C-alpha cells in the first residue's frame, strides 16, 4: 500500500527553503546605508550633505578638500554624529540578531534578548556605579560585568543532569531578573533624590547621546565578534528550533550550541545596555518583521535582522533627536513605536513563525 505524503512537512520544508528575492536584499541593504548617511547631516545644528562628504573625505580618507566649514561643524560630524550613528547600527543589528537567535533556540517567536536577566543585572551594575560616583568607564564596566553575572547565574540554576532544558532556562531567568530588579529598587530607594536618582532614572531610559569615539572603540569589538559568532551558527539554529530530540538525532551538540548562542547574545546585550541603557523591543520586533520578509530560515533570517535592525535603531535615534527640542530617551520611543508594531505583527502572523 502506497504511503500518503506528509503534506504539512512538505509545506514547512518549502517555506523554509524559499529564498528572498534580490530586490528584497537590495532594499534591506539600502535601508541602513541611507539612514546612516542621513544621520550625519540631520540635526539641530545645520550641516549640509556636501559639507559632511567633504569633512569625512578629508578627515577619514585624507582627500585634498579645502577647509570651507567651521570647527563646530567638523566636531558635530566627527565627534558626535558619526560615532552615534555607528553605535546605533551596531546595537540595533546586535540586539536584532540576538533576538532572532534566542527565538530560534527557545522555539518561541515572542522571546527577547533580555529573557535570561541580562538587562536587570546590567541595570543594577550601572545604578551601583552611579551611586558610588564612579567614572563613566567604571559604570559601563560594572553594568557589563553584572549583565554577564546575571546570565551566568541563570545558566547555573538551569543546568541539570548535563543538560539545560529550555523551560528551566526561562524559569531561572525570571528568578534572576526578579532578584536584580529588587536590588535595583533598593539602590533607587537609598539614592540621593536630587542627583543620583534622576541620573539612574535617565540612564535606565536609554540614550545614545553620550556616545563618543572612545566609547565606540571599546564597545564595537565585543559586539562585532559576537555578531560573527551568531552568523556562523545560523544554520544550526534551524535544527535547534526543531527541538532537543530532533536536533540530537541529526547529530547537533545541543548544549554546545546553546552555550555559544547564550554567550554571544549576552555579550551583545550587556555591551548595549552598559553603553546605551535599556533599549527594549528591538530584539522582538525586528526578527518578527524579518520573518515576514524572508521566512523562518535562520540562514537568511540572521543577516536580514542584522541589516533591518541596524537601520531601525538609526531611524528611531534620529526621531529622538528631531521630534522635540529636548532629546527623547531612546528606550521610550522604541517602546512607544515597537509595542504597537509588535502587536500588529503578532496579530498578522497569529504568533507563528511564518
Secondary structure, 3 states (H helix, E strand, C coil): CCCCCCHHHHHHHHHHHCCCCHHHHHHHHHHHHHHHHHHHHCCCCCCCHHHHHHHHHHHHHCCCCCCCCCHHHHHHHHHHHHHHHHHHHHHHHHHHHHHHHHHHHHCCCCCCCCCCCHHHHHHHHHHHHHHCCCCHHHHHHHHHHHHHHHHHHHHHHHEECCEECHHHHHHHHHHHHHHHHHHHHHHHHHCCCCCHHHHHHHHHHCCCCCCCHHHHHHHHHHHHHHHHHHHHCHHHHHHHCCCHHHHHHCCCCHHHHHHHHHHHHHHHHHHHHHHHCCCCCHHHHHHHHHHHHHCCCHHHHHHHHHHHHHHHHHHHHHHHHHCCCCCCCHHHHHHHHHHHHHHHHHHHHCCCCC
